[in-house]
Amino acid sequence: MIHDYRQSFFFLVRISDLRERLTLSFGAHSHFPTDIAISELGSKTVNEALAAGLEADEIWKAVCRAHPKETEKYRY
């Protein structure tokens, strides 16, 4: 079986983009990804949603809807 590294690369870039947007919106030392559950994500935190296999872009959109003021500058 041949592994397609391009697919993995794009997945990693999308997660890193999510992490960067969270940092820009909530601060570098924020506990938001580990402590704040979002109802649209099934009451999961960002980290739990990623671990459950949700797409990074869908997670970010849910964060934007739940926290519009904080994410205003960095929306998709």
C-alpha positions in Angstrom: 0.0 0.0 0.0 1.4 3.4 -1.0 0.7 6.3 1.4 -0.3 9.5 -0.3 1.7 12.1 1.7 0.1 15.0 -0.1 -3.3 14.2 1.5 -1.7 14.0 5.0 0.2 17.3 4.3 -3.0 19.1 3.4 -4.8 17.8 6.5 -1.9 19.0 8.7 -1.9 22.4 7.1 -5.6 22.8 7.8 -5.1 21.9 11.4 -2.2 24.2 11.7 -4.4 27.0 10.2 -7.1 26.3 12.7 -4.6 26.4 15.6 -3.2 29.7 14.2 -6.6 31.3 14.0 -7.4 30.2 17.5 -4.2 31.7 18.7 -4.9 35.0 16.9 -8.5 35.1 18.2 -8.0 34.0 21.8 -4.4 34.6 22.6 -1.2 32.5 22.6 -1.8 31.2 26.2 -5.5 30.5 25.8 -7.0 27.3 27.1 -9.8 27.6 24.6 -9.0 24.5 22.5 -8.9 22.3 25.6 -11.5 23.9 28.0 -14.3 25.4 26.0 -17.0 23.0 24.7 -19.0 24.1 21.7 -22.6 22.9 21.5 -22.5 22.8 17.7 -19.6 20.3 18.0 -21.7 18.0 20.2 -20.4 19.7 23.3 -16.9 18.8 22.4 -13.8 21.1 22.8 -11.8 21.9 19.7 -9.2 19.2 20.6 -11.9 16.6 21.3 -13.6 17.5 18.0 -10.2 17.0 16.1 -9.6 13.7 17.9 -13.1 12.6 16.9 -12.2 13.2 13.3 -14.2 16.4 12.5 -12.7 18.5 9.8 -10.7 21.6 10.9 -12.6 24.0 8.7 -16.0 22.8 10.1 -14.6 23.2 13.6 -13.4 26.7 12.8 -16.8 27.7 11.4 -18.5 26.4 14.6 -16.1 28.4 16.7 -16.9 31.5 14.6 -20.6 31.0 15.1 -20.3 30.5 18.8 -17.8 33.4 19.4 -18.5 35.9 16.6 -16.8 38.9 18.3 -13.5 37.1 19.1 -13.2 35.6 15.6 -14.4 38.6 13.6 -11.1 39.3 12.0 -10.2 35.8 11.0 -13.3 34.3 9.5 -13.2 32.2 6.4 
